[in-house]
Amino acid sequence: MPNFPNLFCLYGPNTNVAHGGSVIFQAECQMRYITSCITQMIESQISAVDVRPEVHDAYNKAVDDEHDQLVWSHPGMDSWYKNSQGRIFSPMPWRFVDYWSMTHDADLSDYLVTAKRETV
């Protein structure tokens, strides 16, 4: 989420397992991504990362576009997966192999980066 530096979420919006698979595997993917971020931050002496708004917005558009192809978005389908505006907010639309690939290595160019200040 933009404007929340160093906030790493596990099992957040659009990450619920609703089409088979393992929430443990999913959590492992998320932890690998977070660990990749933190490792790169330490190695590059970065004190904060904050997702770029355009990256956040593009990701949410990709989620919504993918959901538009799935049964949960069908006009006749009602479930707790939809919020009051009709957006699917809970399940992720990706196959686990795609999610693994998407979360395998963090790309810090997706973030606004703040370098550590040197103390004297």
Jmol script that loads the backbone (N, CA, C; Angstrom):
load data "model"
ATOM      1  N   MET A   1       0.842  -1.181   0.000  1.00  0.00           N
ATOM      2  CA  MET A   1       0.000   0.000   0.000  1.00  0.00           C
ATOM      3  C   MET A   1       0.887   1.245   0.000  1.00  0.00           C
ATOM      4  N   PRO A   2       0.672   2.145  -0.918  1.00  0.00           N
ATOM      5  CA  PRO A   2       1.466   3.372  -0.929  1.00  0.00           C
ATOM      6  C   PRO A   2       1.296   4.161   0.367  1.00  0.00           C
ATOM      7  N   ASN A   3       2.317   4.899   0.701  1.00  0.00           N
ATOM      8  CA  ASN A   3       2.339   5.779   1.881  1.00  0.00           C
ATOM      9  C   ASN A   3       2.397   5.033   3.206  1.00  0.00           C
ATOM     10  N   PHE A   4       2.826   3.790   3.164  1.00  0.00           N
ATOM     11  CA  PHE A   4       3.062   3.011   4.374  1.00  0.00           C
ATOM     12  C   PHE A   4       4.431   2.345   4.256  1.00  0.00           C
ATOM     13  N   PRO A   5       5.505   3.123   4.380  1.00  0.00           N
ATOM     14  CA  PRO A   5       6.848   2.552   4.203  1.00  0.00           C
ATOM     15  C   PRO A   5       7.087   1.378   5.148  1.00  0.00           C
ATOM     16  N   ASN A   6       7.754   0.390   4.607  1.00  0.00           N
ATOM     17  CA  ASN A   6       8.164  -0.808   5.344  1.00  0.00           C
ATOM     18  C   ASN A   6       7.004  -1.617   5.905  1.00  0.00           C
ATOM     19  N   LEU A   7       5.818  -1.437   5.360  1.00  0.00           N
ATOM     20  CA  LEU A   7       4.685  -2.262   5.765  1.00  0.00           C
ATOM     21  C   LEU A   7       4.636  -3.482   4.847  1.00  0.00           C
ATOM     22  N   PHE A   8       4.824  -4.633   5.429  1.00  0.00           N
ATOM     23  CA  PHE A   8       4.749  -5.884   4.686  1.00  0.00           C
ATOM     24  C   PHE A   8       3.552  -6.665   5.220  1.00  0.00           C
ATOM     25  N   CYS A   9       2.656  -7.055   4.326  1.00  0.00           N
ATOM     26  CA  CYS A   9       1.421  -7.742   4.722  1.00  0.00           C
ATOM     27  C   CYS A   9       1.490  -9.217   4.349  1.00  0.00           C
ATOM     28  N   LEU A  10       1.005 -10.021   5.251  1.00  0.00           N
ATOM     29  CA  LEU A  10       0.777 -11.434   4.959  1.00  0.00           C
ATOM     30  C   LEU A  10      -0.722 -11.652   4.904  1.00  0.00           C
ATOM     31  N   TYR A  11      -1.139 -12.433   3.936  1.00  0.00           N
ATOM     32  CA  TYR A  11      -2.543 -12.814   3.811  1.00  0.00           C
ATOM     33  C   TYR A  11      -3.449 -11.592   3.795  1.00  0.00           C
ATOM     34  N   GLY A  12      -3.119 -10.649   2.918  1.00  0.00           N
ATOM     35  CA  GLY A  12      -3.883  -9.419   2.797  1.00  0.00           C
ATOM     36  C   GLY A  12      -4.954  -9.530   1.730  1.00  0.00           C
ATOM     37  N   PRO A  13      -5.473  -8.400   1.277  1.00  0.00           N
ATOM     38  CA  PRO A  13      -6.520  -8.404   0.254  1.00  0.00           C
ATOM     39  C   PRO A  13      -6.083  -9.156  -0.998  1.00  0.00           C
ATOM     40  N   ASN A  14      -7.007  -9.877  -1.575  1.00  0.00           N
ATOM     41  CA  ASN A  14      -6.800 -10.662  -2.797  1.00  0.00           C
ATOM     42  C   ASN A  14      -5.688 -11.696  -2.662  1.00  0.00           C
ATOM     43  N   THR A  15      -5.541 -12.244  -1.461  1.00  0.00           N
ATOM     44  CA  THR A  15      -4.586 -13.347  -1.275  1.00  0.00           C
ATOM     45  C   THR A  15      -5.235 -14.563  -0.633  1.00  0.00           C
ATOM     46  N   ASN A  16      -6.548 -14.545  -0.441  1.00  0.00           N
ATOM     47  CA  ASN A  16      -7.226 -15.691   0.141  1.00  0.00           C
ATOM     48  C   ASN A  16      -7.181 -16.860  -0.831  1.00  0.00           C
ATOM     49  N   VAL A  17      -6.976 -18.043  -0.303  1.00  0.00           N
ATOM     50  CA  VAL A  17      -6.991 -19.257  -1.120  1.00  0.00           C
ATOM     51  C   VAL A  17      -8.441 -19.695  -1.255  1.00  0.00           C
ATOM     52  N   ALA A  18      -8.965 -19.661  -2.480  1.00  0.00           N
ATOM     53  CA  ALA A  18     -10.368 -20.017  -2.681  1.00  0.00           C
ATOM     54  C   ALA A  18     -10.553 -21.007  -3.819  1.00  0.00           C
ATOM     55  N   HIS A  19      -9.491 -21.440  -4.415  1.00  0.00           N
ATOM     56  CA  HIS A  19      -9.622 -22.338  -5.561  1.00  0.00           C
ATOM     57  C   HIS A  19      -8.641 -23.508  -5.455  1.00  0.00           C
ATOM     58  N   GLY A  20      -8.457 -23.985  -4.256  1.00  0.00           N
ATOM     59  CA  GLY A  20      -7.572 -25.121  -4.033  1.00  0.00           C
ATOM     60  C   GLY A  20      -6.152 -24.657  -3.780  1.00  0.00           C
ATOM     61  N   GLY A  21      -5.415 -25.470  -3.124  1.00  0.00           N
ATOM     62  CA  GLY A  21      -4.037 -25.128  -2.827  1.00  0.00           C
ATOM     63  C   GLY A  21      -3.816 -24.973  -1.340  1.00  0.00           C
ATOM     64  N   SER A  22      -2.649 -24.529  -1.007  1.00  0.00           N
ATOM     65  CA  SER A  22      -2.231 -24.490   0.383  1.00  0.00           C
ATOM     66  C   SER A  22      -1.946 -23.072   0.842  1.00  0.00           C
ATOM     67  N   VAL A  23      -2.592 -22.669   1.928  1.00  0.00           N
ATOM     68  CA  VAL A  23      -2.307 -21.366   2.503  1.00  0.00           C
ATOM     69  C   VAL A  23      -0.880 -21.344   3.060  1.00  0.00           C
ATOM     70  N   ILE A  24      -0.348 -22.492   3.442  1.00  0.00           N
ATOM     71  CA  ILE A  24       1.034 -22.562   3.929  1.00  0.00           C
ATOM     72  C   ILE A  24       2.000 -22.250   2.793  1.00  0.00           C
ATOM     73  N   PHE A  25       1.772 -22.840   1.619  1.00  0.00           N
ATOM     74  CA  PHE A  25       2.615 -22.538   0.461  1.00  0.00           C
ATOM     75  C   PHE A  25       2.537 -21.052   0.130  1.00  0.00           C
ATOM     76  N   GLN A  26       1.342 -20.514   0.180  1.00  0.00           N
ATOM     77  CA  GLN A  26       1.147 -19.103  -0.128  1.00  0.00           C
ATOM     78  C   GLN A  26       1.903 -18.219   0.872  1.00  0.00           C
ATOM     79  N   ALA A  27       1.810 -18.544   2.151  1.00  0.00           N
ATOM     80  CA  ALA A  27       2.539 -17.782   3.178  1.00  0.00           C
ATOM     81  C   ALA A  27       4.045 -17.891   2.964  1.00  0.00           C
ATOM     82  N   GLU A  28       4.503 -19.046   2.536  1.00  0.00           N
ATOM     83  CA  GLU A  28       5.929 -19.201   2.245  1.00  0.00           C
ATOM     84  C   GLU A  28       6.350 -18.305   1.078  1.00  0.00           C
ATOM     85  N   CYS A  29       5.508 -18.194   0.056  1.00  0.00           N
ATOM     86  CA  CYS A  29       5.797 -17.290  -1.070  1.00  0.00           C
ATOM     87  C   CYS A  29       5.885 -15.849  -0.576  1.00  0.00           C
ATOM     88  N   GLN A  30       4.946 -15.459   0.266  1.00  0.00           N
ATOM     89  CA  GLN A  30       4.922 -14.097   0.785  1.00  0.00           C
ATOM     90  C   GLN A  30       6.145 -13.826   1.657  1.00  0.00           C
ATOM     91  N   MET A  31       6.523 -14.782   2.493  1.00  0.00           N
ATOM     92  CA  MET A  31       7.693 -14.588   3.354  1.00  0.00           C
ATOM     93  C   MET A  31       8.980 -14.529   2.538  1.00  0.00           C
ATOM     94  N   ARG A  32       9.062 -15.316   1.464  1.00  0.00           N
ATOM     95  CA  ARG A  32      10.246 -15.242   0.601  1.00  0.00           C
ATOM     96  C   ARG A  32      10.360 -13.846  -0.008  1.00  0.00           C
ATOM     97  N   TYR A  33       9.236 -13.293  -0.457  1.00  0.00           N
ATOM     98  CA  TYR A  33       9.231 -11.951  -1.045  1.00  0.00           C
ATOM     99  C   TYR A  33       9.674 -10.913  -0.014  1.00  0.00           C
ATOM    100  N   ILE A  34       9.104 -10.971   1.172  1.00  0.00           N
ATOM    101  CA  ILE A  34       9.461 -10.023   2.234  1.00  0.00           C
ATOM    102  C   ILE A  34      10.936 -10.160   2.599  1.00  0.00           C
ATOM    103  N   THR A  35      11.406 -11.398   2.707  1.00  0.00           N
ATOM    104  CA  THR A  35      12.820 -11.640   3.018  1.00  0.00           C
ATOM    105  C   THR A  35      13.713 -11.082   1.917  1.00  0.00           C
ATOM    106  N   SER A  36      13.288 -11.218   0.667  1.00  0.00           N
ATOM    107  CA  SER A  36      14.041 -10.653  -0.446  1.00  0.00           C
ATOM    108  C   SER A  36      14.124  -9.134  -0.327  1.00  0.00           C
ATOM    109  N   CYS A  37      13.004  -8.496   0.028  1.00  0.00           N
ATOM    110  CA  CYS A  37      13.006  -7.037   0.229  1.00  0.00           C
ATOM    111  C   CYS A  37      13.984  -6.645   1.332  1.00  0.00           C
ATOM    112  N   ILE A  38      13.872  -7.289   2.469  1.00  0.00           N
ATOM    113  CA  ILE A  38      14.698  -6.930   3.627  1.00  0.00           C
ATOM    114  C   ILE A  38      16.171  -7.194   3.350  1.00  0.00           C
ATOM    115  N   THR A  39      16.474  -8.314   2.708  1.00  0.00           N
ATOM    116  CA  THR A  39      17.871  -8.630   2.372  1.00  0.00           C
ATOM    117  C   THR A  39      18.453  -7.559   1.459  1.00  0.00           C
ATOM    118  N   GLN A  40      17.707  -7.174   0.433  1.00  0.00           N
ATOM    119  CA  GLN A  40      18.186  -6.131  -0.481  1.00  0.00           C
ATOM    120  C   GLN A  40      18.339  -4.795   0.248  1.00  0.00           C
ATOM    121  N   MET A  41      17.438  -4.523   1.170  1.00  0.00           N
ATOM    122  CA  MET A  41      17.521  -3.274   1.935  1.00  0.00           C
ATOM    123  C   MET A  41      18.801  -3.250   2.779  1.00  0.00           C
ATOM    124  N   ILE A  42      19.101  -4.347   3.426  1.00  0.00           N
ATOM    125  CA  ILE A  42      20.308  -4.422   4.251  1.00  0.00           C
ATOM    126  C   ILE A  42      21.550  -4.296   3.381  1.00  0.00           C
ATOM    127  N   GLU A  43      21.590  -5.055   2.295  1.00  0.00           N
ATOM    128  CA  GLU A  43      22.771  -5.060   1.429  1.00  0.00           C
ATOM    129  C   GLU A  43      23.007  -3.713   0.758  1.00  0.00           C
ATOM    130  N   SER A  44      21.936  -2.970   0.495  1.00  0.00           N
ATOM    131  CA  SER A  44      22.056  -1.675  -0.191  1.00  0.00           C
ATOM    132  C   SER A  44      21.940  -0.490   0.760  1.00  0.00           C
ATOM    133  N   GLN A  45      21.932  -0.748   2.038  1.00  0.00           N
ATOM    134  CA  GLN A  45      21.820   0.282   3.069  1.00  0.00           C
ATOM    135  C   GLN A  45      20.605   1.188   2.826  1.00  0.00           C
ATOM    136  N   ILE A  46      19.463   0.532   2.701  1.00  0.00           N
ATOM    137  CA  ILE A  46      18.193   1.226   2.498  1.00  0.00           C
ATOM    138  C   ILE A  46      17.425   1.185   3.813  1.00  0.00           C
ATOM    139  N   SER A  47      16.892   2.322   4.221  1.00  0.00           N
ATOM    140  CA  SER A  47      16.147   2.351   5.481  1.00  0.00           C
ATOM    141  C   SER A  47      14.648   2.169   5.281  1.00  0.00           C
ATOM    142  N   ALA A  48      14.139   2.478   4.078  1.00  0.00           N
ATOM    143  CA  ALA A  48      12.697   2.360   3.864  1.00  0.00           C
ATOM    144  C   ALA A  48      12.384   2.091   2.398  1.00  0.00           C
ATOM    145  N   VAL A  49      11.334   1.293   2.198  1.00  0.00           N
ATOM    146  CA  VAL A  49      10.762   1.087   0.868  1.00  0.00           C
ATOM    147  C   VAL A  49       9.272   1.373   0.963  1.00  0.00           C
ATOM    148  N   ASP A  50       8.749   2.007  -0.072  1.00  0.00           N
ATOM    149  CA  ASP A  50       7.330   2.377  -0.113  1.00  0.00           C
ATOM    150  C   ASP A  50       6.866   2.123  -1.543  1.00  0.00           C
ATOM    151  N   VAL A  51       5.895   1.220  -1.714  1.00  0.00           N
ATOM    152  CA  VAL A  51       5.485   0.846  -3.064  1.00  0.00           C
ATOM    153  C   VAL A  51       5.063   2.084  -3.854  1.00  0.00           C
ATOM    154  N   ARG A  52       5.507   2.146  -5.097  1.00  0.00           N
ATOM    155  CA  ARG A  52       5.138   3.255  -5.978  1.00  0.00           C
ATOM    156  C   ARG A  52       3.634   3.172  -6.270  1.00  0.00           C
ATOM    157  N   PRO A  53       2.940   4.307  -6.188  1.00  0.00           N
ATOM    158  CA  PRO A  53       1.484   4.287  -6.436  1.00  0.00           C
ATOM    159  C   PRO A  53       1.115   3.675  -7.787  1.00  0.00           C
ATOM    160  N   GLU A  54       1.890   3.955  -8.824  1.00  0.00           N
ATOM    161  CA  GLU A  54       1.557   3.412 -10.148  1.00  0.00           C
ATOM    162  C   GLU A  54       1.727   1.893 -10.203  1.00  0.00           C
ATOM    163  N   VAL A  55       2.666   1.346  -9.429  1.00  0.00           N
ATOM    164  CA  VAL A  55       2.856  -0.101  -9.349  1.00  0.00           C
ATOM    165  C   VAL A  55       1.677  -0.721  -8.598  1.00  0.00           C
ATOM    166  N   HIS A  56       1.304  -0.102  -7.497  1.00  0.00           N
ATOM    167  CA  HIS A  56       0.142  -0.545  -6.720  1.00  0.00           C
ATOM    168  C   HIS A  56      -1.117  -0.557  -7.592  1.00  0.00           C
ATOM    169  N   ASP A  57      -1.344   0.532  -8.314  1.00  0.00           N
ATOM    170  CA  ASP A  57      -2.550   0.649  -9.138  1.00  0.00           C
ATOM    171  C   ASP A  57      -2.546  -0.356 -10.292  1.00  0.00           C
ATOM    172  N   ALA A  58      -1.390  -0.561 -10.913  1.00  0.00           N
ATOM    173  CA  ALA A  58      -1.282  -1.528 -12.017  1.00  0.00           C
ATOM    174  C   ALA A  58      -1.540  -2.949 -11.512  1.00  0.00           C
ATOM    175  N   TYR A  59      -1.025  -3.255 -10.328  1.00  0.00           N
ATOM    176  CA  TYR A  59      -1.255  -4.581  -9.756  1.00  0.00           C
ATOM    177  C   TYR A  59      -2.748  -4.791  -9.479  1.00  0.00           C
ATOM    178  N   ASN A  60      -3.398  -3.813  -8.877  1.00  0.00           N
ATOM    179  CA  ASN A  60      -4.827  -3.950  -8.588  1.00  0.00           C
ATOM    180  C   ASN A  60      -5.657  -4.051  -9.864  1.00  0.00           C
ATOM    181  N   LYS A  61      -5.246  -3.349 -10.907  1.00  0.00           N
ATOM    182  CA  LYS A  61      -5.943  -3.468 -12.191  1.00  0.00           C
ATOM    183  C   LYS A  61      -5.772  -4.879 -12.749  1.00  0.00           C
ATOM    184  N   ALA A  62      -4.550  -5.427 -12.631  1.00  0.00           N
ATOM    185  CA  ALA A  62      -4.310  -6.798 -13.101  1.00  0.00           C
ATOM    186  C   ALA A  62      -5.159  -7.800 -12.317  1.00  0.00           C
ATOM    187  N   VAL A  63      -5.271  -7.603 -11.005  1.00  0.00           N
ATOM    188  CA  VAL A  63      -6.125  -8.465 -10.174  1.00  0.00           C
ATOM    189  C   VAL A  63      -7.570  -8.379 -10.663  1.00  0.00           C
ATOM    190  N   ASP A  64      -8.074  -7.168 -10.834  1.00  0.00           N
ATOM    191  CA  ASP A  64      -9.465  -6.987 -11.263  1.00  0.00           C
ATOM    192  C   ASP A  64      -9.698  -7.547 -12.659  1.00  0.00           C
ATOM    193  N   ASP A  65      -8.750  -7.322 -13.577  1.00  0.00           N
ATOM    194  CA  ASP A  65      -8.883  -7.850 -14.938  1.00  0.00           C
ATOM    195  C   ASP A  65      -8.919  -9.370 -14.930  1.00  0.00           C
ATOM    196  N   GLU A  66      -8.083  -9.977 -14.112  1.00  0.00           N
ATOM    197  CA  GLU A  66      -8.067 -11.437 -14.016  1.00  0.00           C
ATOM    198  C   GLU A  66      -9.376 -11.945 -13.402  1.00  0.00           C
ATOM    199  N   HIS A  67      -9.838 -11.275 -12.354  1.00  0.00           N
ATOM    200  CA  HIS A  67     -11.102 -11.676 -11.733  1.00  0.00           C
ATOM    201  C   HIS A  67     -12.278 -11.544 -12.695  1.00  0.00           C
ATOM    202  N   ASP A  68     -12.204 -10.599 -13.615  1.00  0.00           N
ATOM    203  CA  ASP A  68     -13.285 -10.440 -14.589  1.00  0.00           C
ATOM    204  C   ASP A  68     -13.470 -11.687 -15.452  1.00  0.00           C
ATOM    205  N   GLN A  69     -12.442 -12.537 -15.498  1.00  0.00           N
ATOM    206  CA  GLN A  69     -12.497 -13.757 -16.297  1.00  0.00           C
ATOM    207  C   GLN A  69     -12.952 -14.969 -15.483  1.00  0.00           C
ATOM    208  N   LEU A  70     -13.171 -14.775 -14.176  1.00  0.00           N
ATOM    209  CA  LEU A  70     -13.484 -15.891 -13.285  1.00  0.00           C
ATOM    210  C   LEU A  70     -14.926 -15.847 -12.809  1.00  0.00           C
ATOM    211  N   VAL A  71     -15.393 -16.959 -12.301  1.00  0.00           N
ATOM    212  CA  VAL A  71     -16.792 -17.106 -11.912  1.00  0.00           C
ATOM    213  C   VAL A  71     -17.201 -16.127 -10.818  1.00  0.00           C
ATOM    214  N   TRP A  72     -16.308 -15.731  -9.951  1.00  0.00           N
ATOM    215  CA  TRP A  72     -16.666 -14.871  -8.831  1.00  0.00           C
ATOM    216  C   TRP A  72     -17.190 -13.503  -9.296  1.00  0.00           C
ATOM    217  N   SER A  73     -16.830 -13.096 -10.509  1.00  0.00           N
ATOM    218  CA  SER A  73     -17.288 -11.799 -11.034  1.00  0.00           C
ATOM    219  C   SER A  73     -18.541 -11.912 -11.898  1.00  0.00           C
ATOM    220  N   HIS A  74     -19.012 -13.112 -12.114  1.00  0.00           N
ATOM    221  CA  HIS A  74     -20.201 -13.303 -12.945  1.00  0.00           C
ATOM    222  C   HIS A  74     -21.367 -12.505 -12.351  1.00  0.00           C
ATOM    223  N   PRO A  75     -22.131 -11.810 -13.211  1.00  0.00           N
ATOM    224  CA  PRO A  75     -23.224 -10.960 -12.705  1.00  0.00           C
ATOM    225  C   PRO A  75     -24.222 -11.692 -11.810  1.00  0.00           C
ATOM    226  N   GLY A  76     -24.470 -12.959 -12.050  1.00  0.00           N
ATOM    227  CA  GLY A  76     -25.437 -13.701 -11.246  1.00  0.00           C
ATOM    228  C   GLY A  76     -24.857 -14.328  -9.996  1.00  0.00           C
ATOM    229  N   MET A  77     -23.572 -14.116  -9.767  1.00  0.00           N
ATOM    230  CA  MET A  77     -22.883 -14.744  -8.637  1.00  0.00           C
ATOM    231  C   MET A  77     -22.840 -13.802  -7.442  1.00  0.00           C
ATOM    232  N   ASP A  78     -23.379 -14.246  -6.328  1.00  0.00           N
ATOM    233  CA  ASP A  78     -23.283 -13.496  -5.086  1.00  0.00           C
ATOM    234  C   ASP A  78     -22.495 -14.319  -4.083  1.00  0.00           C
ATOM    235  N   SER A  79     -21.571 -13.675  -3.409  1.00  0.00           N
ATOM    236  CA  SER A  79     -20.798 -14.352  -2.360  1.00  0.00           C
ATOM    237  C   SER A  79     -20.170 -13.293  -1.476  1.00  0.00           C
ATOM    238  N   TRP A  80     -19.599 -13.730  -0.388  1.00  0.00           N
ATOM    239  CA  TRP A  80     -18.905 -12.804   0.508  1.00  0.00           C
ATOM    240  C   TRP A  80     -17.596 -12.328  -0.107  1.00  0.00           C
ATOM    241  N   TYR A  81     -17.209 -12.878  -1.254  1.00  0.00           N
ATOM    242  CA  TYR A  81     -15.994 -12.438  -1.942  1.00  0.00           C
ATOM    243  C   TYR A  81     -16.136 -11.032  -2.524  1.00  0.00           C
ATOM    244  N   LYS A  82     -17.373 -10.580  -2.713  1.00  0.00           N
ATOM    245  CA  LYS A  82     -17.626  -9.260  -3.298  1.00  0.00           C
ATOM    246  C   LYS A  82     -17.909  -8.253  -2.192  1.00  0.00           C
ATOM    247  N   ASN A  83     -17.336  -7.059  -2.353  1.00  0.00           N
ATOM    248  CA  ASN A  83     -17.671  -5.997  -1.407  1.00  0.00           C
ATOM    249  C   ASN A  83     -18.932  -5.273  -1.897  1.00  0.00           C
ATOM    250  N   SER A  84     -19.341  -4.227  -1.202  1.00  0.00           N
ATOM    251  CA  SER A  84     -20.585  -3.530  -1.546  1.00  0.00           C
ATOM    252  C   SER A  84     -20.528  -2.845  -2.912  1.00  0.00           C
ATOM    253  N   GLN A  85     -19.302  -2.604  -3.427  1.00  0.00           N
ATOM    254  CA  GLN A  85     -19.154  -2.009  -4.763  1.00  0.00           C
ATOM    255  C   GLN A  85     -19.067  -3.081  -5.851  1.00  0.00           C
ATOM    256  N   GLY A  86     -19.104  -4.353  -5.468  1.00  0.00           N
ATOM    257  CA  GLY A  86     -19.041  -5.442  -6.438  1.00  0.00           C
ATOM    258  C   GLY A  86     -17.636  -5.909  -6.756  1.00  0.00           C
ATOM    259  N   ARG A  87     -16.619  -5.367  -6.069  1.00  0.00           N
ATOM    260  CA  ARG A  87     -15.236  -5.778  -6.322  1.00  0.00           C
ATOM    261  C   ARG A  87     -14.926  -7.055  -5.551  1.00  0.00           C
ATOM    262  N   ILE A  88     -14.261  -7.976  -6.220  1.00  0.00           N
ATOM    263  CA  ILE A  88     -13.805  -9.195  -5.568  1.00  0.00           C
ATOM    264  C   ILE A  88     -12.576  -8.816  -4.746  1.00  0.00           C
ATOM    265  N   PHE A  89     -12.675  -8.912  -3.436  1.00  0.00           N
ATOM    266  CA  PHE A  89     -11.608  -8.419  -2.562  1.00  0.00           C
ATOM    267  C   PHE A  89     -10.863  -9.524  -1.821  1.00  0.00           C
ATOM    268  N   SER A  90     -11.401 -10.711  -1.802  1.00  0.00           N
ATOM    269  CA  SER A  90     -10.801 -11.735  -0.953  1.00  0.00           C
ATOM    270  C   SER A  90      -9.891 -12.710  -1.694  1.00  0.00           C
ATOM    271  N   PRO A  91     -10.392 -13.510  -2.615  1.00  0.00           N
ATOM    272  CA  PRO A  91      -9.510 -14.526  -3.206  1.00  0.00           C
ATOM    273  C   PRO A  91      -8.527 -13.942  -4.213  1.00  0.00           C
ATOM    274  N   MET A  92      -7.396 -14.625  -4.322  1.00  0.00           N
ATOM    275  CA  MET A  92      -6.453 -14.249  -5.365  1.00  0.00           C
ATOM    276  C   MET A  92      -6.882 -14.936  -6.658  1.00  0.00           C
ATOM    277  N   PRO A  93      -6.650 -14.281  -7.791  1.00  0.00           N
ATOM    278  CA  PRO A  93      -7.068 -14.869  -9.053  1.00  0.00           C
ATOM    279  C   PRO A  93      -5.996 -15.729  -9.715  1.00  0.00           C
ATOM    280  N   TRP A  94      -4.797 -15.766  -9.139  1.00  0.00           N
ATOM    281  CA  TRP A  94      -3.665 -16.410  -9.804  1.00  0.00           C
ATOM    282  C   TRP A  94      -3.569 -17.894  -9.469  1.00  0.00           C
ATOM    283  N   ARG A  95      -3.004 -18.650 -10.405  1.00  0.00           N
ATOM    284  CA  ARG A  95      -2.613 -20.023 -10.098  1.00  0.00           C
ATOM    285  C   ARG A  95      -1.414 -19.947  -9.155  1.00  0.00           C
ATOM    286  N   PHE A  96      -1.214 -20.976  -8.359  1.00  0.00           N
ATOM    287  CA  PHE A  96      -0.107 -20.945  -7.404  1.00  0.00           C
ATOM    288  C   PHE A  96       1.248 -20.879  -8.096  1.00  0.00           C
ATOM    289  N   VAL A  97       1.411 -21.503  -9.237  1.00  0.00           N
ATOM    290  CA  VAL A  97       2.690 -21.432  -9.948  1.00  0.00           C
ATOM    291  C   VAL A  97       2.954 -19.993 -10.405  1.00  0.00           C
ATOM    292  N   ASP A  98       1.907 -19.268 -10.791  1.00  0.00           N
ATOM    293  CA  ASP A  98       2.061 -17.864 -11.188  1.00  0.00           C
ATOM    294  C   ASP A  98       2.374 -17.001  -9.969  1.00  0.00           C
ATOM    295  N   TYR A  99       1.689 -17.268  -8.865  1.00  0.00           N
ATOM    296  CA  TYR A  99       1.931 -16.512  -7.634  1.00  0.00           C
ATOM    297  C   TYR A  99       3.362 -16.724  -7.152  1.00  0.00           C
ATOM    298  N   TRP A 100       3.839 -17.957  -7.224  1.00  0.00           N
ATOM    299  CA  TRP A 100       5.220 -18.268  -6.841  1.00  0.00           C
ATOM    300  C   TRP A 100       6.190 -17.432  -7.681  1.00  0.00           C
ATOM    301  N   SER A 101       5.959 -17.400  -8.990  1.00  0.00           N
ATOM    302  CA  SER A 101       6.826 -16.633  -9.887  1.00  0.00           C
ATOM    303  C   SER A 101       6.761 -15.138  -9.579  1.00  0.00           C
ATOM    304  N   MET A 102       5.565 -14.624  -9.314  1.00  0.00           N
ATOM    305  CA  MET A 102       5.379 -13.196  -9.045  1.00  0.00           C
ATOM    306  C   MET A 102       6.047 -12.761  -7.749  1.00  0.00           C
ATOM    307  N   THR A 103       6.122 -13.662  -6.789  1.00  0.00           N
ATOM    308  CA  THR A 103       6.622 -13.297  -5.462  1.00  0.00           C
ATOM    309  C   THR A 103       8.014 -13.848  -5.172  1.00  0.00           C
ATOM    310  N   HIS A 104       8.650 -14.465  -6.149  1.00  0.00           N
ATOM    311  CA  HIS A 104       9.921 -15.138  -5.881  1.00  0.00           C
ATOM    312  C   HIS A 104      11.033 -14.171  -5.492  1.00  0.00           C
ATOM    313  N   ASP A 105      11.168 -13.097  -6.229  1.00  0.00           N
ATOM    314  CA  ASP A 105      12.235 -12.123  -5.949  1.00  0.00           C
ATOM    315  C   ASP A 105      11.666 -10.712  -6.028  1.00  0.00           C
ATOM    316  N   ALA A 106      11.896  -9.935  -5.001  1.00  0.00           N
ATOM    317  CA  ALA A 106      11.426  -8.555  -4.984  1.00  0.00           C
ATOM    318  C   ALA A 106      12.243  -7.699  -5.948  1.00  0.00           C
ATOM    319  N   ASP A 107      11.570  -6.802  -6.617  1.00  0.00           N
ATOM    320  CA  ASP A 107      12.214  -5.842  -7.512  1.00  0.00           C
ATOM    321  C   ASP A 107      12.080  -4.465  -6.869  1.00  0.00           C
ATOM    322  N   LEU A 108      13.159  -3.969  -6.296  1.00  0.00           N
ATOM    323  CA  LEU A 108      13.081  -2.708  -5.563  1.00  0.00           C
ATOM    324  C   LEU A 108      12.826  -1.501  -6.452  1.00  0.00           C
ATOM    325  N   SER A 109      12.866  -1.686  -7.773  1.00  0.00           N
ATOM    326  CA  SER A 109      12.480  -0.571  -8.650  1.00  0.00           C
ATOM    327  C   SER A 109      10.970  -0.327  -8.573  1.00  0.00           C
ATOM    328  N   ASP A 110      10.227  -1.252  -7.976  1.00  0.00           N
ATOM    329  CA  ASP A 110       8.790  -1.067  -7.754  1.00  0.00           C
ATOM    330  C   ASP A 110       8.510  -0.158  -6.559  1.00  0.00           C
ATOM    331  N   TYR A 111       9.561   0.271  -5.875  1.00  0.00           N
ATOM    332  CA  TYR A 111       9.407   1.013  -4.622  1.00  0.00           C
ATOM    333  C   TYR A 111      10.115   2.365  -4.672  1.00  0.00           C
ATOM    334  N   LEU A 112       9.600   3.291  -3.903  1.00  0.00           N
ATOM    335  CA  LEU A 112      10.341   4.513  -3.584  1.00  0.00           C
ATOM    336  C   LEU A 112      11.285   4.114  -2.465  1.00  0.00           C
ATOM    337  N   VAL A 113      12.554   4.389  -2.643  1.00  0.00           N
ATOM    338  CA  VAL A 113      13.580   3.896  -1.746  1.00  0.00           C
ATOM    339  C   VAL A 113      14.201   5.071  -0.982  1.00  0.00           C
ATOM    340  N   THR A 114      14.371   4.873   0.315  1.00  0.00           N
ATOM    341  CA  THR A 114      15.030   5.862   1.154  1.00  0.00           C
ATOM    342  C   THR A 114      16.326   5.263   1.679  1.00  0.00           C
ATOM    343  N   ALA A 115      17.440   5.891   1.339  1.00  0.00           N
ATOM    344  CA  ALA A 115      18.748   5.399   1.790  1.00  0.00           C
ATOM    345  C   ALA A 115      18.944   5.703   3.257  1.00  0.00           C
ATOM    346  N   LYS A 116      19.735   4.864   3.903  1.00  0.00           N
ATOM    347  CA  LYS A 116      20.072   5.126   5.299  1.00  0.00           C
ATOM    348  C   LYS A 116      20.927   6.383   5.397  1.00  0.00           C
ATOM    349  N   ARG A 117      20.717   7.132   6.446  1.00  0.00           N
ATOM    350  CA  ARG A 117      21.551   8.301   6.687  1.00  0.00           C
ATOM    351  C   ARG A 117      22.782   7.865   7.457  1.00  0.00           C
ATOM    352  N   GLU A 118      23.866   8.465   7.098  1.00  0.00           N
ATOM    353  CA  GLU A 118      25.095   8.172   7.832  1.00  0.00           C
ATOM    354  C   GLU A 118      25.115   8.968   9.130  1.00  0.00           C
ATOM    355  N   THR A 119      25.492   8.290  10.179  1.00  0.00           N
ATOM    356  CA  THR A 119      25.646   8.971  11.459  1.00  0.00           C
ATOM    357  C   THR A 119      27.117   9.157  11.743  1.00  0.00           C
ATOM    358  N   VAL A 120      27.425  10.274  12.333  1.00  0.00           N
ATOM    359  CA  VAL A 120      28.826  10.580  12.614  1.00  0.00           C
ATOM    360  C   VAL A 120      29.093  10.489  14.092  1.00  0.00           C
TER     361      VAL A 120
END
end "model"
wireframe off; spacefill off
backbone 0.3
color backbone group
